[in-house]
Amino acid sequence: MNPLPLFDIRPGPDGRETIRPHFAEPEDVPRLTAQNAVILARLRQGPATARDLIDIALNYRARISEIRAWLKTHENLTIQARRLTGGMFVYRLTAWRPNE
């Protein structure tokens, strides 16, 4: 069985699972899924700065959005971003609280 891609997967018109079209072209899925997995693994180790994540994916903020959507439905977690001085952000995994 293939590992779950860290994307919002929906049944397509032909009944096969597809990624929502605004997320990625089919040929980009392996690369982007790998980036999402590496970022998630890094966040499971503890907080990470934007500088840490940009080494994994230049468009790390898009990857964070995709991971958040996946975490919310699969693990009841989210990624919290906190602004530091100088415009830097630090990201960490936290419990997802729907009323906050």
Gaussian input, Z-matrix of N, CA and C with variables (Angstrom, degrees):
# hf/3-21g

backbone

0 1
 N
 C     1     B1
 C     2     B2     1     A1
 N     3     B3     2     A2     1     D1
 C     4     B4     3     A3     2     D2
 C     5     B5     4     A4     3     D3
 N     6     B6     5     A5     4     D4
 C     7     B7     6     A6     5     D5
 C     8     B8     7     A7     6     D6
 N     9     B9     8     A8     7     D7
 C    10    B10     9     A9     8     D8
 C    11    B11    10    A10     9     D9
 N    12    B12    11    A11    10    D10
 C    13    B13    12    A12    11    D11
 C    14    B14    13    A13    12    D12
 N    15    B15    14    A14    13    D13
 C    16    B16    15    A15    14    D14
 C    17    B17    16    A16    15    D15
 N    18    B18    17    A17    16    D16
 C    19    B19    18    A18    17    D17
 C    20    B20    19    A19    18    D18
 N    21    B21    20    A20    19    D19
 C    22    B22    21    A21    20    D20
 C    23    B23    22    A22    21    D21
 N    24    B24    23    A23    22    D22
 C    25    B25    24    A24    23    D23
 C    26    B26    25    A25    24    D24
 N    27    B27    26    A26    25    D25
 C    28    B28    27    A27    26    D26
 C    29    B29    28    A28    27    D27
 N    30    B30    29    A29    28    D28
 C    31    B31    30    A30    29    D29
 C    32    B32    31    A31    30    D30
 N    33    B33    32    A32    31    D31
 C    34    B34    33    A33    32    D32
 C    35    B35    34    A34    33    D33
 N    36    B36    35    A35    34    D34
 C    37    B37    36    A36    35    D35
 C    38    B38    37    A37    36    D36
 N    39    B39    38    A38    37    D37
 C    40    B40    39    A39    38    D38
 C    41    B41    40    A40    39    D39
 N    42    B42    41    A41    40    D40
 C    43    B43    42    A42    41    D41
 C    44    B44    43    A43    42    D42
 N    45    B45    44    A44    43    D43
 C    46    B46    45    A45    44    D44
 C    47    B47    46    A46    45    D45
 N    48    B48    47    A47    46    D46
 C    49    B49    48    A48    47    D47
 C    50    B50    49    A49    48    D48
 N    51    B51    50    A50    49    D49
 C    52    B52    51    A51    50    D50
 C    53    B53    52    A52    51    D51
 N    54    B54    53    A53    52    D52
 C    55    B55    54    A54    53    D53
 C    56    B56    55    A55    54    D54
 N    57    B57    56    A56    55    D55
 C    58    B58    57    A57    56    D56
 C    59    B59    58    A58    57    D57
 N    60    B60    59    A59    58    D58
 C    61    B61    60    A60    59    D59
 C    62    B62    61    A61    60    D60
 N    63    B63    62    A62    61    D61
 C    64    B64    63    A63    62    D62
 C    65    B65    64    A64    63    D63
 N    66    B66    65    A65    64    D64
 C    67    B67    66    A66    65    D65
 C    68    B68    67    A67    66    D66
 N    69    B69    68    A68    67    D67
 C    70    B70    69    A69    68    D68
 C    71    B71    70    A70    69    D69
 N    72    B72    71    A71    70    D70
 C    73    B73    72    A72    71    D71
 C    74    B74    73    A73    72    D72
 N    75    B75    74    A74    73    D73
 C    76    B76    75    A75    74    D74
 C    77    B77    76    A76    75    D75
 N    78    B78    77    A77    76    D76
 C    79    B79    78    A78    77    D77
 C    80    B80    79    A79    78    D78
 N    81    B81    80    A80    79    D79
 C    82    B82    81    A81    80    D80
 C    83    B83    82    A82    81    D81
 N    84    B84    83    A83    82    D82
 C    85    B85    84    A84    83    D83
 C    86    B86    85    A85    84    D84
 N    87    B87    86    A86    85    D85
 C    88    B88    87    A87    86    D86
 C    89    B89    88    A88    87    D87
 N    90    B90    89    A89    88    D88
 C    91    B91    90    A90    89    D89
 C    92    B92    91    A91    90    D90
 N    93    B93    92    A92    91    D91
 C    94    B94    93    A93    92    D92
 C    95    B95    94    A94    93    D93
 N    96    B96    95    A95    94    D94
 C    97    B97    96    A96    95    D95
 C    98    B98    97    A97    96    D96
 N    99    B99    98    A98    97    D97
 C   100   B100    99    A99    98    D98
 C   101   B101   100   A100    99    D99
 N   102   B102   101   A101   100   D100
 C   103   B103   102   A102   101   D101
 C   104   B104   103   A103   102   D102
 N   105   B105   104   A104   103   D103
 C   106   B106   105   A105   104   D104
 C   107   B107   106   A106   105   D105
 N   108   B108   107   A107   106   D106
 C   109   B109   108   A108   107   D107
 C   110   B110   109   A109   108   D108
 N   111   B111   110   A110   109   D109
 C   112   B112   111   A111   110   D110
 C   113   B113   112   A112   111   D111
 N   114   B114   113   A113   112   D112
 C   115   B115   114   A114   113   D113
 C   116   B116   115   A115   114   D114
 N   117   B117   116   A116   115   D115
 C   118   B118   117   A117   116   D116
 C   119   B119   118   A118   117   D117
 N   120   B120   119   A119   118   D118
 C   121   B121   120   A120   119   D119
 C   122   B122   121   A121   120   D120
 N   123   B123   122   A122   121   D121
 C   124   B124   123   A123   122   D122
 C   125   B125   124   A124   123   D123
 N   126   B126   125   A125   124   D124
 C   127   B127   126   A126   125   D125
 C   128   B128   127   A127   126   D126
 N   129   B129   128   A128   127   D127
 C   130   B130   129   A129   128   D128
 C   131   B131   130   A130   129   D129
 N   132   B132   131   A131   130   D130
 C   133   B133   132   A132   131   D131
 C   134   B134   133   A133   132   D132
 N   135   B135   134   A134   133   D133
 C   136   B136   135   A135   134   D134
 C   137   B137   136   A136   135   D135
 N   138   B138   137   A137   136   D136
 C   139   B139   138   A138   137   D137
 C   140   B140   139   A139   138   D138
 N   141   B141   140   A140   139   D139
 C   142   B142   141   A141   140   D140
 C   143   B143   142   A142   141   D141
 N   144   B144   143   A143   142   D142
 C   145   B145   144   A144   143   D143
 C   146   B146   145   A145   144   D144
 N   147   B147   146   A146   145   D145
 C   148   B148   147   A147   146   D146
 C   149   B149   148   A148   147   D147
 N   150   B150   149   A149   148   D148
 C   151   B151   150   A150   149   D149
 C   152   B152   151   A151   150   D150
 N   153   B153   152   A152   151   D151
 C   154   B154   153   A153   152   D152
 C   155   B155   154   A154   153   D153
 N   156   B156   155   A155   154   D154
 C   157   B157   156   A156   155   D155
 C   158   B158   157   A157   156   D156
 N   159   B159   158   A158   157   D157
 C   160   B160   159   A159   158   D158
 C   161   B161   160   A160   159   D159
 N   162   B162   161   A161   160   D160
 C   163   B163   162   A162   161   D161
 C   164   B164   163   A163   162   D162
 N   165   B165   164   A164   163   D163
 C   166   B166   165   A165   164   D164
 C   167   B167   166   A166   165   D165
 N   168   B168   167   A167   166   D166
 C   169   B169   168   A168   167   D167
 C   170   B170   169   A169   168   D168
 N   171   B171   170   A170   169   D169
 C   172   B172   171   A171   170   D170
 C   173   B173   172   A172   171   D171
 N   174   B174   173   A173   172   D172
 C   175   B175   174   A174   173   D173
 C   176   B176   175   A175   174   D174
 N   177   B177   176   A176   175   D175
 C   178   B178   177   A177   176   D176
 C   179   B179   178   A178   177   D177
 N   180   B180   179   A179   178   D178
 C   181   B181   180   A180   179   D179
 C   182   B182   181   A181   180   D180
 N   183   B183   182   A182   181   D181
 C   184   B184   183   A183   182   D182
 C   185   B185   184   A184   183   D183
 N   186   B186   185   A185   184   D184
 C   187   B187   186   A186   185   D185
 C   188   B188   187   A187   186   D186
 N   189   B189   188   A188   187   D187
 C   190   B190   189   A189   188   D188
 C   191   B191   190   A190   189   D189
 N   192   B192   191   A191   190   D190
 C   193   B193   192   A192   191   D191
 C   194   B194   193   A193   192   D192
 N   195   B195   194   A194   193   D193
 C   196   B196   195   A195   194   D194
 C   197   B197   196   A196   195   D195
 N   198   B198   197   A197   196   D196
 C   199   B199   198   A198   197   D197
 C   200   B200   199   A199   198   D198
 N   201   B201   200   A200   199   D199
 C   202   B202   201   A201   200   D200
 C   203   B203   202   A202   201   D201
 N   204   B204   203   A203   202   D202
 C   205   B205   204   A204   203   D203
 C   206   B206   205   A205   204   D204
 N   207   B207   206   A206   205   D205
 C   208   B208   207   A207   206   D206
 C   209   B209   208   A208   207   D207
 N   210   B210   209   A209   208   D208
 C   211   B211   210   A210   209   D209
 C   212   B212   211   A211   210   D210
 N   213   B213   212   A212   211   D211
 C   214   B214   213   A213   212   D212
 C   215   B215   214   A214   213   D213
 N   216   B216   215   A215   214   D214
 C   217   B217   216   A216   215   D215
 C   218   B218   217   A217   216   D216
 N   219   B219   218   A218   217   D217
 C   220   B220   219   A219   218   D218
 C   221   B221   220   A220   219   D219
 N   222   B222   221   A221   220   D220
 C   223   B223   222   A222   221   D221
 C   224   B224   223   A223   222   D222
 N   225   B225   224   A224   223   D223
 C   226   B226   225   A225   224   D224
 C   227   B227   226   A226   225   D225
 N   228   B228   227   A227   226   D226
 C   229   B229   228   A228   227   D227
 C   230   B230   229   A229   228   D228
 N   231   B231   230   A230   229   D229
 C   232   B232   231   A231   230   D230
 C   233   B233   232   A232   231   D231
 N   234   B234   233   A233   232   D232
 C   235   B235   234   A234   233   D233
 C   236   B236   235   A235   234   D234
 N   237   B237   236   A236   235   D235
 C   238   B238   237   A237   236   D236
 C   239   B239   238   A238   237   D237
 N   240   B240   239   A239   238   D238
 C   241   B241   240   A240   239   D239
 C   242   B242   241   A241   240   D240
 N   243   B243   242   A242   241   D241
 C   244   B244   243   A243   242   D242
 C   245   B245   244   A244   243   D243
 N   246   B246   245   A245   244   D244
 C   247   B247   246   A246   245   D245
 C   248   B248   247   A247   246   D246
 N   249   B249   248   A248   247   D247
 C   250   B250   249   A249   248   D248
 C   251   B251   250   A250   249   D249
 N   252   B252   251   A251   250   D250
 C   253   B253   252   A252   251   D251
 C   254   B254   253   A253   252   D252
 N   255   B255   254   A254   253   D253
 C   256   B256   255   A255   254   D254
 C   257   B257   256   A256   255   D255
 N   258   B258   257   A257   256   D256
 C   259   B259   258   A258   257   D257
 C   260   B260   259   A259   258   D258
 N   261   B261   260   A260   259   D259
 C   262   B262   261   A261   260   D260
 C   263   B263   262   A262   261   D261
 N   264   B264   263   A263   262   D262
 C   265   B265   264   A264   263   D263
 C   266   B266   265   A265   264   D264
 N   267   B267   266   A266   265   D265
 C   268   B268   267   A267   266   D266
 C   269   B269   268   A268   267   D267
 N   270   B270   269   A269   268   D268
 C   271   B271   270   A270   269   D269
 C   272   B272   271   A271   270   D270
 N   273   B273   272   A272   271   D271
 C   274   B274   273   A273   272   D272
 C   275   B275   274   A274   273   D273
 N   276   B276   275   A275   274   D274
 C   277   B277   276   A276   275   D275
 C   278   B278   277   A277   276   D276
 N   279   B279   278   A278   277   D277
 C   280   B280   279   A279   278   D278
 C   281   B281   280   A280   279   D279
 N   282   B282   281   A281   280   D280
 C   283   B283   282   A282   281   D281
 C   284   B284   283   A283   282   D282
 N   285   B285   284   A284   283   D283
 C   286   B286   285   A285   284   D284
 C   287   B287   286   A286   285   D285
 N   288   B288   287   A287   286   D286
 C   289   B289   288   A288   287   D287
 C   290   B290   289   A289   288   D288
 N   291   B291   290   A290   289   D289
 C   292   B292   291   A291   290   D290
 C   293   B293   292   A292   291   D291
 N   294   B294   293   A293   292   D292
 C   295   B295   294   A294   293   D293
 C   296   B296   295   A295   294   D294
 N   297   B297   296   A296   295   D295
 C   298   B298   297   A297   296   D296
 C   299   B299   298   A298   297   D297

   B1=1.4474
   B2=1.5182
   B3=1.3243
   B4=1.4588
   B5=1.5253
   B6=1.3518
   B7=1.4612
   B8=1.5273
   B9=1.3234
   B10=1.4635
   B11=1.5137
   B12=1.3170
   B13=1.4619
   B14=1.5226
   B15=1.2982
   B16=1.4563
   B17=1.5250
   B18=1.3047
   B19=1.4541
   B20=1.5104
   B21=1.3156
   B22=1.4582
   B23=1.5239
   B24=1.3278
   B25=1.4586
   B26=1.5234
   B27=1.3069
   B28=1.4658
   B29=1.5169
   B30=1.3416
   B31=1.4630
   B32=1.5269
   B33=1.3216
   B34=1.4578
   B35=1.5172
   B36=1.3299
   B37=1.4561
   B38=1.5254
   B39=1.3306
   B40=1.4622
   B41=1.5317
   B42=1.3442
   B43=1.4527
   B44=1.5170
   B45=1.3478
   B46=1.4592
   B47=1.5248
   B48=1.3292
   B49=1.4550
   B50=1.5185
   B51=1.3098
   B52=1.4535
   B53=1.5224
   B54=1.2929
   B55=1.4569
   B56=1.5179
   B57=1.3245
   B58=1.4606
   B59=1.5301
   B60=1.3218
   B61=1.4649
   B62=1.5161
   B63=1.3134
   B64=1.4626
   B65=1.5205
   B66=1.3284
   B67=1.4583
   B68=1.5253
   B69=1.3163
   B70=1.4598
   B71=1.5137
   B72=1.3081
   B73=1.4559
   B74=1.5331
   B75=1.3270
   B76=1.4735
   B77=1.5318
   B78=1.3197
   B79=1.4672
   B80=1.5331
   B81=1.3436
   B82=1.4653
   B83=1.5231
   B84=1.3275
   B85=1.4628
   B86=1.5297
   B87=1.3327
   B88=1.4771
   B89=1.5335
   B90=1.3200
   B91=1.4719
   B92=1.5251
   B93=1.3290
   B94=1.4585
   B95=1.5214
   B96=1.3240
   B97=1.4594
   B98=1.5238
   B99=1.3173
   B100=1.4631
   B101=1.5282
   B102=1.3243
   B103=1.4644
   B104=1.5292
   B105=1.3344
   B106=1.4655
   B107=1.5203
   B108=1.3191
   B109=1.4606
   B110=1.5245
   B111=1.3301
   B112=1.4630
   B113=1.5326
   B114=1.3249
   B115=1.4633
   B116=1.5246
   B117=1.3231
   B118=1.4584
   B119=1.5275
   B120=1.3209
   B121=1.4660
   B122=1.5272
   B123=1.3364
   B124=1.4689
   B125=1.5262
   B126=1.3341
   B127=1.4622
   B128=1.5295
   B129=1.3076
   B130=1.4726
   B131=1.5332
   B132=1.3273
   B133=1.4675
   B134=1.5197
   B135=1.3316
   B136=1.4595
   B137=1.5152
   B138=1.3419
   B139=1.4656
   B140=1.5332
   B141=1.3222
   B142=1.4651
   B143=1.5239
   B144=1.3041
   B145=1.4652
   B146=1.5231
   B147=1.3077
   B148=1.4628
   B149=1.5238
   B150=1.3155
   B151=1.4715
   B152=1.5240
   B153=1.3446
   B154=1.4648
   B155=1.5286
   B156=1.3355
   B157=1.4645
   B158=1.5226
   B159=1.3137
   B160=1.4668
   B161=1.5255
   B162=1.3365
   B163=1.4669
   B164=1.5290
   B165=1.3377
   B166=1.4617
   B167=1.5196
   B168=1.3427
   B169=1.4676
   B170=1.5242
   B171=1.3216
   B172=1.4642
   B173=1.5206
   B174=1.3237
   B175=1.4558
   B176=1.5313
   B177=1.3335
   B178=1.4665
   B179=1.5223
   B180=1.3379
   B181=1.4693
   B182=1.5264
   B183=1.3126
   B184=1.4700
   B185=1.5213
   B186=1.3384
   B187=1.4580
   B188=1.5308
   B189=1.3381
   B190=1.4708
   B191=1.5254
   B192=1.3284
   B193=1.4714
   B194=1.5222
   B195=1.3240
   B196=1.4645
   B197=1.5255
   B198=1.3239
   B199=1.4636
   B200=1.5284
   B201=1.3328
   B202=1.4741
   B203=1.5243
   B204=1.3224
   B205=1.4664
   B206=1.5219
   B207=1.3131
   B208=1.4564
   B209=1.5201
   B210=1.3344
   B211=1.4629
   B212=1.5225
   B213=1.3214
   B214=1.4646
   B215=1.5220
   B216=1.3191
   B217=1.4593
   B218=1.5282
   B219=1.3255
   B220=1.4599
   B221=1.5322
   B222=1.3321
   B223=1.4690
   B224=1.5248
   B225=1.3258
   B226=1.4644
   B227=1.5321
   B228=1.3187
   B229=1.4592
   B230=1.5234
   B231=1.3164
   B232=1.4522
   B233=1.5235
   B234=1.3120
   B235=1.4609
   B236=1.5173
   B237=1.3182
   B238=1.4586
   B239=1.5253
   B240=1.3199
   B241=1.4656
   B242=1.5248
   B243=1.3224
   B244=1.4599
   B245=1.5210
   B246=1.3220
   B247=1.4690
   B248=1.5203
   B249=1.3160
   B250=1.4567
   B251=1.5246
   B252=1.2980
   B253=1.4627
   B254=1.5172
   B255=1.3010
   B256=1.4536
   B257=1.5185
   B258=1.3234
   B259=1.4606
   B260=1.5226
   B261=1.3222
   B262=1.4606
   B263=1.5279
   B264=1.3178
   B265=1.4623
   B266=1.5139
   B267=1.3347
   B268=1.4531
   B269=1.5317
   B270=1.3226
   B271=1.4659
   B272=1.5129
   B273=1.3617
   B274=1.4607
   B275=1.5186
   B276=1.3269
   B277=1.4614
   B278=1.5245
   B279=1.3175
   B280=1.4625
   B281=1.5275
   B282=1.3156
   B283=1.4711
   B284=1.5235
   B285=1.3252
   B286=1.4571
   B287=1.5163
   B288=1.3376
   B289=1.4615
   B290=1.5274
   B291=1.3281
   B292=1.4632
   B293=1.5263
   B294=1.3198
   B295=1.4653
   B296=1.5035
   B297=1.3128
   B298=1.4700
   B299=1.4959
   A1=109.58
   A2=116.59
   A3=121.52
   A4=110.60
   A5=117.42
   A6=118.16
   A7=109.33
   A8=115.85
   A9=119.69
   A10=110.15
   A11=117.20
   A12=117.61
   A13=109.45
   A14=116.41
   A15=120.57
   A16=109.67
   A17=115.41
   A18=123.50
   A19=108.43
   A20=116.35
   A21=121.14
   A22=107.68
   A23=116.02
   A24=121.84
   A25=109.01
   A26=116.25
   A27=122.44
   A28=109.35
   A29=117.84
   A30=118.79
   A31=109.94
   A32=116.33
   A33=121.19
   A34=111.03
   A35=116.93
   A36=120.73
   A37=113.25
   A38=116.19
   A39=119.71
   A40=112.37
   A41=117.29
   A42=121.39
   A43=114.40
   A44=117.39
   A45=120.10
   A46=109.37
   A47=115.65
   A48=119.17
   A49=109.78
   A50=116.41
   A51=121.31
   A52=109.44
   A53=115.00
   A54=121.61
   A55=107.68
   A56=115.96
   A57=117.70
   A58=108.33
   A59=117.70
   A60=120.65
   A61=115.17
   A62=119.04
   A63=118.23
   A64=112.55
   A65=118.33
   A66=120.27
   A67=112.64
   A68=117.53
   A69=118.09
   A70=111.31
   A71=114.13
   A72=120.69
   A73=107.07
   A74=117.52
   A75=119.68
   A76=114.33
   A77=117.52
   A78=118.65
   A79=112.40
   A80=117.86
   A81=121.26
   A82=113.41
   A83=117.09
   A84=121.09
   A85=113.02
   A86=120.49
   A87=118.67
   A88=112.69
   A89=117.10
   A90=120.56
   A91=111.05
   A92=117.03
   A93=120.25
   A94=111.97
   A95=117.33
   A96=120.38
   A97=109.95
   A98=116.80
   A99=120.43
   A100=110.68
   A101=117.54
   A102=120.42
   A103=110.62
   A104=116.95
   A105=120.42
   A106=110.63
   A107=116.90
   A108=120.67
   A109=111.21
   A110=117.30
   A111=120.59
   A112=110.15
   A113=117.66
   A114=120.48
   A115=110.46
   A116=117.80
   A117=120.42
   A118=111.05
   A119=117.34
   A120=120.60
   A121=110.19
   A122=116.53
   A123=120.12
   A124=110.68
   A125=117.86
   A126=120.88
   A127=111.46
   A128=117.92
   A129=120.21
   A130=110.90
   A131=117.55
   A132=121.65
   A133=111.67
   A134=117.46
   A135=122.03
   A136=110.08
   A137=116.76
   A138=120.53
   A139=112.22
   A140=114.72
   A141=120.99
   A142=108.78
   A143=116.18
   A144=120.37
   A145=110.03
   A146=114.73
   A147=120.08
   A148=109.96
   A149=116.79
   A150=120.83
   A151=110.68
   A152=117.87
   A153=121.23
   A154=110.84
   A155=115.75
   A156=120.52
   A157=112.90
   A158=117.87
   A159=120.08
   A160=110.95
   A161=116.86
   A162=119.73
   A163=111.30
   A164=116.56
   A165=121.32
   A166=111.00
   A167=116.08
   A168=121.17
   A169=108.93
   A170=116.24
   A171=118.87
   A172=111.69
   A173=116.78
   A174=121.19
   A175=109.24
   A176=115.29
   A177=120.45
   A178=112.22
   A179=118.44
   A180=119.89
   A181=111.17
   A182=117.92
   A183=120.48
   A184=110.12
   A185=116.51
   A186=119.61
   A187=110.62
   A188=117.49
   A189=122.00
   A190=109.73
   A191=117.59
   A192=121.02
   A193=111.24
   A194=116.58
   A195=120.42
   A196=111.14
   A197=116.32
   A198=120.37
   A199=109.99
   A200=117.39
   A201=120.18
   A202=111.12
   A203=116.69
   A204=120.45
   A205=110.59
   A206=116.98
   A207=121.27
   A208=111.25
   A209=117.50
   A210=121.64
   A211=112.43
   A212=115.62
   A213=120.22
   A214=110.99
   A215=117.66
   A216=121.01
   A217=113.54
   A218=118.41
   A219=120.65
   A220=114.43
   A221=117.51
   A222=119.02
   A223=113.51
   A224=118.05
   A225=122.34
   A226=111.28
   A227=115.79
   A228=123.06
   A229=109.05
   A230=115.46
   A231=121.17
   A232=107.94
   A233=115.77
   A234=121.57
   A235=107.09
   A236=115.36
   A237=121.45
   A238=108.86
   A239=116.04
   A240=121.27
   A241=108.05
   A242=116.09
   A243=120.88
   A244=108.23
   A245=114.56
   A246=120.47
   A247=110.00
   A248=115.51
   A249=122.32
   A250=108.51
   A251=117.35
   A252=120.37
   A253=110.29
   A254=115.93
   A255=121.01
   A256=114.28
   A257=117.69
   A258=120.80
   A259=115.00
   A260=117.67
   A261=121.16
   A262=109.19
   A263=116.14
   A264=122.11
   A265=109.28
   A266=115.01
   A267=121.78
   A268=106.94
   A269=115.73
   A270=122.95
   A271=108.94
   A272=115.91
   A273=120.50
   A274=110.04
   A275=115.87
   A276=121.38
   A277=109.34
   A278=116.96
   A279=122.24
   A280=108.78
   A281=115.41
   A282=120.05
   A283=109.10
   A284=116.30
   A285=121.33
   A286=108.41
   A287=116.25
   A288=122.79
   A289=107.78
   A290=117.67
   A291=120.53
   A292=114.90
   A293=119.14
   A294=120.69
   A295=113.65
   A296=118.35
   A297=120.13
   A298=111.26
   D1=136.24
   D2=179.16
   D3=-71.44
   D4=146.73
   D5=175.08
   D6=-65.00
   D7=151.24
   D8=179.00
   D9=-63.99
   D10=127.93
   D11=173.98
   D12=-71.60
   D13=145.19
   D14=-179.76
   D15=-87.05
   D16=60.24
   D17=178.15
   D18=-137.12
   D19=164.58
   D20=174.01
   D21=-80.19
   D22=107.08
   D23=-176.20
   D24=-98.73
   D25=134.51
   D26=178.74
   D27=-134.91
   D28=152.43
   D29=173.45
   D30=-66.44
   D31=134.37
   D32=178.25
   D33=-86.45
   D34=177.86
   D35=-179.46
   D36=-59.74
   D37=-26.89
   D38=-179.87
   D39=-90.18
   D40=4.44
   D41=179.10
   D42=90.88
   D43=-14.08
   D44=178.42
   D45=-81.85
   D46=152.95
   D47=177.83
   D48=-70.17
   D49=136.87
   D50=177.91
   D51=-135.93
   D52=158.54
   D53=174.92
   D54=-84.79
   D55=140.34
   D56=177.17
   D57=-53.55
   D58=132.81
   D59=-168.48
   D60=-59.34
   D61=-28.27
   D62=-178.23
   D63=-77.29
   D64=-7.44
   D65=179.90
   D66=-82.76
   D67=-48.04
   D68=-173.87
   D69=-166.47
   D70=152.46
   D71=170.45
   D72=-77.36
   D73=147.82
   D74=-177.34
   D75=-53.24
   D76=-36.75
   D77=-178.62
   D78=-71.77
   D79=-16.58
   D80=179.05
   D81=-90.28
   D82=-10.63
   D83=-174.37
   D84=-57.23
   D85=-48.32
   D86=-178.86
   D87=-58.94
   D88=-43.95
   D89=-179.10
   D90=-65.44
   D91=-46.86
   D92=-177.46
   D93=-69.99
   D94=-37.12
   D95=176.36
   D96=-62.48
   D97=-40.59
   D98=178.23
   D99=-63.77
   D100=-42.79
   D101=177.68
   D102=-62.13
   D103=-43.56
   D104=178.51
   D105=-60.44
   D106=-43.44
   D107=-178.87
   D108=-63.62
   D109=-41.05
   D110=-179.92
   D111=-67.07
   D112=-42.28
   D113=178.44
   D114=-63.75
   D115=-44.68
   D116=179.02
   D117=-62.36
   D118=-42.68
   D119=177.74
   D120=-61.10
   D121=-40.52
   D122=178.88
   D123=-63.93
   D124=-42.63
   D125=-179.83
   D126=-68.90
   D127=-28.24
   D128=176.62
   D129=-68.06
   D130=-20.44
   D131=176.85
   D132=-79.38
   D133=-20.66
   D134=-178.41
   D135=142.75
   D136=-179.44
   D137=-177.75
   D138=-56.48
   D139=148.22
   D140=179.17
   D141=-135.35
   D142=141.71
   D143=176.81
   D144=-85.97
   D145=164.87
   D146=175.07
   D147=-56.53
   D148=-37.64
   D149=178.78
   D150=-60.76
   D151=-38.83
   D152=177.26
   D153=-64.32
   D154=-43.23
   D155=-173.23
   D156=-76.69
   D157=-30.54
   D158=-179.76
   D159=-66.50
   D160=-23.15
   D161=175.28
   D162=-70.05
   D163=-21.35
   D164=179.31
   D165=-90.34
   D166=-43.51
   D167=-177.98
   D168=-149.43
   D169=125.43
   D170=178.34
   D171=-58.15
   D172=-39.32
   D173=178.63
   D174=-97.62
   D175=54.27
   D176=-175.75
   D177=-62.00
   D178=-28.76
   D179=-179.31
   D180=-66.22
   D181=-36.20
   D182=174.72
   D183=-66.42
   D184=-41.31
   D185=178.06
   D186=-62.56
   D187=-40.01
   D188=177.64
   D189=-59.65
   D190=-43.67
   D191=179.34
   D192=-61.26
   D193=-43.87
   D194=179.54
   D195=-65.39
   D196=-41.74
   D197=179.55
   D198=-65.53
   D199=-41.22
   D200=178.02
   D201=-56.79
   D202=-46.79
   D203=-179.63
   D204=-61.22
   D205=-41.09
   D206=179.62
   D207=-68.13
   D208=-46.07
   D209=-178.73
   D210=-61.50
   D211=-39.51
   D212=-178.02
   D213=-58.56
   D214=-42.61
   D215=-176.52
   D216=-88.19
   D217=-24.07
   D218=-174.95
   D219=-103.92
   D220=-28.36
   D221=-174.71
   D222=-133.92
   D223=2.49
   D224=-178.67
   D225=55.43
   D226=37.92
   D227=177.46
   D228=-121.75
   D229=167.12
   D230=171.60
   D231=-143.65
   D232=176.95
   D233=176.12
   D234=-113.90
   D235=120.87
   D236=179.10
   D237=-93.95
   D238=135.89
   D239=175.68
   D240=-111.33
   D241=132.84
   D242=177.26
   D243=-127.35
   D244=129.50
   D245=-178.87
   D246=-77.57
   D247=131.48
   D248=174.68
   D249=-102.17
   D250=178.09
   D251=176.54
   D252=-65.97
   D253=151.39
   D254=178.04
   D255=76.69
   D256=14.84
   D257=176.78
   D258=81.47
   D259=4.05
   D260=178.43
   D261=-81.64
   D262=149.22
   D263=177.22
   D264=-118.59
   D265=150.66
   D266=171.57
   D267=-120.31
   D268=137.67
   D269=-176.47
   D270=-115.57
   D271=141.31
   D272=177.75
   D273=-149.08
   D274=151.30
   D275=175.58
   D276=-77.06
   D277=136.27
   D278=175.94
   D279=-142.31
   D280=165.13
   D281=175.32
   D282=-66.11
   D283=140.77
   D284=178.16
   D285=-82.93
   D286=125.58
   D287=179.12
   D288=-119.53
   D289=105.87
   D290=-173.02
   D291=-63.58
   D292=-22.49
   D293=-177.49
   D294=-94.02
   D295=4.90
   D296=-179.59
   D297=-107.18

